[in-house]
Amino acid sequence: MFTIEDVHALYNENAVVLTQHFMDMITKRGISFKGIKTAIFSGEIIEPYPTDYPHPSALILGDTDDNKPLHVVVGVGGGRAWLITSYYPDSEKWESDNKTRKVAPQ
């Protein structure tokens, strides 16, 4: 599994792929590239997904340039970081730390 430092290194090398889904979602959600970069570099991996296909991925939590919490899903493989999606954590689904998923009511 990769580390947040691996993502930083790939980002600094411009070895980043923006998937179409990623582009669609950030446009729809009004998330800026600057905010995403700031969140990635200020963030931490909060959920690793080592068995994701076609590359292992992880959920990163960081803060945007205007100090809003942001989740970014990034895959790493083939010498690249693949930006998959990004969204602002929803308080209905996430605890106040934005790291812990709320348990769905039974």
N, C-alpha and C positions, 0 to 999 in steps of 0.2 A: 504494500500500500504506500502511497505517496504522502508527503508532508506538505504543510503550508509553505515551507521554504522552497519545495520543488515547484509549486505553483508560481511563487514569486520569481524564481529563476527563469521559468519559461515565459512569463509575462515580460520580464526585462529583456529577453532575447527576441521579443516579438513573435514567439512561437505559439500564437493563440489563434484558435479557430472559433469564429462566431457562427454557431449553427443557425439555420433559418428559424427554428423554434425560438431560440434565444432572441433573435432580432425582433420577431413578432411579439414576444412577451414584453420585452423592455419598452418597445414602442407603445404597446397597449397600456402598460402600467406607468408610463412617464418617467422611466428610470434613465439617468444619463450615464454615458460611458465613464465620465469623471467620477461619478458616485460609485460605480461598480469597481473601478480601479482602487479608489480610496478604501472601499469595504474589503476588497481582497487583501490589500496591504496592511490594513488595521485589524484584520480578522483572524479567526481561528476555525479549524475544522471541528464541527460539532457532531456530525454524523458521517462516518465513512461508509461507503457502499462498495466493498471490494469485489463483489460478484457482478456488478453492473456490466452490461454488454453494450457496445463493443469494447469499452474501456472501464476500468475501475473509476468510480467518481466519489464525490464527497460534497456535503453541504457545509458551506462556510458562512459564518455569521461575522459581520463587521459593521462599521459605521460609515455612512456616506460622508461626503464633504460638508454636508449641512447637519451632521450628527444624528441622522436617522438610522435605526438598525435596518440592515439589509441582509437577506439570504441570497447566496449565489451558489448554484450547483455547477461544479466543475469536474470534468473527466480528464484523466491524464493517460496518454498512450501515443505511441508512434512519435515520441519526441515533441509532443504538442500538448497544450492545455486546451480543452474543448469546453467552451462556455455553453452550458445547456439551458439554464433558465435563471431568472432572478426575480425576487419579489420582496415586498415589505411584509414582515411577519404579521399574521392576523391574530389579534388577541383572543379570538374565539378558538384558535387551534394551538396557540403557544402560550406557555406560562410567561410571567412578566420578565424573566431573564432572557426570553427569546431563544433559549437553547433547549428547553424541555417541552416536548409535545404534551398537550393536555390529553387526558384519557377521555375517550368518547363515552358519553353516558350510555348505560346499559338499558 
